[in-house]
Amino acid sequence: MIYVRGHKFEIKYHACLLELIKALNDGREHKVSYLLKLLDPQWSEKVGLHFLSELHVYHGIVKVVNVSHLAHQNEIMGSEV
């Protein structure tokens, strides 16, 4: 069982989830691809994305836009960030 901003999630124990939670709590930004690699390789990518989505819904994680990527995309399109 884990709590996300006061919301209780009952999930079975999986060591890989502990590793994912440790990474999320380290105070750094992580790419989704990195976080998914921490999970059991036998799991479908959908399982990891669903878990991350649930954390996001309850404000346990925040999506960060890659500003440099947007700036490059806007240069191509002729607009500013």
Contacts in CASP RR format, 6 or more apart in sequence:
PFRMAT RR
TARGET T0000
AUTHOR 0000-0000-0000
METHOD contacts of the structure
MODEL  1
MIYVRGHKFEIKYHACLLELIKALNDGREHKVSYLLKLLDPQWSEKVGLH
FLSELHVYHGIVKVVNVSHLAHQNEIMGSEV
1 8 0 8 1.000
1 9 0 8 1.000
1 10 0 8 1.000
1 11 0 8 1.000
2 8 0 8 1.000
2 9 0 8 1.000
2 11 0 8 1.000
2 17 0 8 1.000
2 21 0 8 1.000
3 9 0 8 1.000
4 54 0 8 1.000
4 55 0 8 1.000
4 58 0 8 1.000
4 59 0 8 1.000
4 60 0 8 1.000
5 58 0 8 1.000
5 59 0 8 1.000
5 60 0 8 1.000
6 58 0 8 1.000
7 58 0 8 1.000
9 54 0 8 1.000
11 17 0 8 1.000
14 40 0 8 1.000
16 38 0 8 1.000
16 39 0 8 1.000
16 40 0 8 1.000
17 39 0 8 1.000
17 51 0 8 1.000
19 38 0 8 1.000
20 35 0 8 1.000
20 38 0 8 1.000
20 39 0 8 1.000
20 51 0 8 1.000
23 30 0 8 1.000
23 34 0 8 1.000
23 35 0 8 1.000
23 38 0 8 1.000
24 30 0 8 1.000
24 35 0 8 1.000
24 55 0 8 1.000
24 60 0 8 1.000
24 61 0 8 1.000
29 64 0 8 1.000
32 49 0 8 1.000
32 52 0 8 1.000
35 48 0 8 1.000
35 52 0 8 1.000
36 45 0 8 1.000
36 48 0 8 1.000
36 49 0 8 1.000
39 47 0 8 1.000
39 48 0 8 1.000
52 61 0 8 1.000
55 61 0 8 1.000
56 62 0 8 1.000
56 63 0 8 1.000
67 81 0 8 1.000
70 81 0 8 1.000
71 81 0 8 1.000
74 80 0 8 1.000
74 81 0 8 1.000
END
